Amino acid sequence: MSYFQYDILRTVARFVTTHVWTRGGSNLIRDETGLPFAAPETHTPWRNYSRIFKLCLLVSENDGVAVPTPVAQILTQAGAVTCDEYLHFLVEATTDPSPALAGWKAVAEGQAVKHPLCFALKYLLAKIAGPNEPITSIYEVIGAYIDSDFSGDEDDTAFLGLMAKHRSYEEIGKNADPRQARESIKFISQISYLHSDGSNIITSLSQEDAMNIFQDIHPISGPREEDGDLEIQRLAALFKDGSEHDFFDYKTTIVSDVVESGFSEGSKVKKTHIVIERNSKLRDLFFDRKPTSVCDACSMDTKKKYPWVERVLDLHHILPLSSGTRVDSRTGTMLNDLVPVCPTCHRSIHRFYDGHLKASTRKDFLNEKEARDIYAQAKGEIVKGDCHV
């Protein structure tokens, strides 16, 4: 699961587009990426991890050599696309059987495909658009998929029809005990308006936005290639760069204005970043598990400064602006990528980011390390002491 993270996938994309990676090759990918690629000495990283990167449409295979896809090429460009854009595309492209796995042979022989990630996301959106229930058990989603036998391309009327009996699906999902299905649903919780508490997926959208996004999601259809590796390349070629790919604009969900948040202009990477930071239910989870009233940047204790409220703090997302929140296979959304900061520090940190990115002529940080380094620099420049005592 640790390799199904947007920033890790971007790191791997940079490797596969600049190096030759072979089935029997060395551990060069470990040296170049700094990732452990844990495996027995008898197994190469390709042997253990190629399926992950095929499922994520980063590579296909030709005579034992990894062939980078257009998706990998685009992910190497800082700020070209956001985690939201990539994951929404992957939701639409993912099929069961998958061209990354052995079962694809059945599709070549005429078996119809299903779209499990499309189903999962549309089900979560329908829970908001219909009964307006933001918290959905992962087992409920799995049980609904099994019980309904939907393919994932049904319309809103069909999905809303599932909501009448949605409380009965959880037991079906538990009895199935599908580990891969659970982790796949957690994987898409990196989308900015979702997060996971380990057992559930929580959706932070208005009913109107949920329905609008639902209606924008459509499984990618054929004609399909009989060869799985060719099908991976066909699907990946449909992923457009950031200037053309649709950006889901959450019109009625409260995310505030980008300028108001401290950024000097409203690029899509900054908007995605702010959707995460204004995710109210993620905020509730963070402060429930990490109760504090102290600003991470200036060290002001906001409860002492403003004793009539519990805290006056925002959540700041430290990863690159285009990134989603990372997810752990057991605990769900990883909270250590978020820090509590007072609103004034938060706005000033965003302005600090503006200055750094303008000087580097980039739209986003290259990777997690740079993002954390620049946050540390901004934090180090903030004056502590008389300004808040």
Secondary structure as GFF3:
##gff-version 3
##sequence-region A 1 389
A	DSSP	alpha_helix	6	16	.	.	.	ID=ss1
A	DSSP	alpha_helix	28	33	.	.	.	ID=ss2
A	DSSP	alpha_helix	45	55	.	.	.	ID=ss3
A	DSSP	beta_strand	59	62	.	.	.	ID=ss4
A	DSSP	beta_strand	65	68	.	.	.	ID=ss5
A	DSSP	alpha_helix	70	75	.	.	.	ID=ss6
A	DSSP	alpha_helix	83	93	.	.	.	ID=ss7
A	DSSP	alpha_helix	104	108	.	.	.	ID=ss8
A	DSSP	alpha_helix	116	129	.	.	.	ID=ss9
A	DSSP	beta_strand	135	137	.	.	.	ID=ss10
A	DSSP	alpha_helix	138	148	.	.	.	ID=ss11
A	DSSP	alpha_helix	156	162	.	.	.	ID=ss12
A	DSSP	three_ten_helix	163	168	.	.	.	ID=ss13
A	DSSP	alpha_helix	169	176	.	.	.	ID=ss14
A	DSSP	alpha_helix	179	188	.	.	.	ID=ss15
A	DSSP	beta_strand	194	196	.	.	.	ID=ss16
A	DSSP	beta_strand	200	203	.	.	.	ID=ss17
A	DSSP	alpha_helix	207	216	.	.	.	ID=ss18
A	DSSP	alpha_helix	228	236	.	.	.	ID=ss19
A	DSSP	alpha_helix	268	277	.	.	.	ID=ss20
A	DSSP	alpha_helix	280	289	.	.	.	ID=ss21
A	DSSP	alpha_helix	302	305	.	.	.	ID=ss22
A	DSSP	beta_strand	314	317	.	.	.	ID=ss23
A	DSSP	beta_strand	327	328	.	.	.	ID=ss24
A	DSSP	beta_strand	332	333	.	.	.	ID=ss25
A	DSSP	three_ten_helix	335	337	.	.	.	ID=ss26
A	DSSP	beta_strand	338	341	.	.	.	ID=ss27
A	DSSP	alpha_helix	343	360	.	.	.	ID=ss28
A	DSSP	alpha_helix	368	381	.	.	.	ID=ss29
###
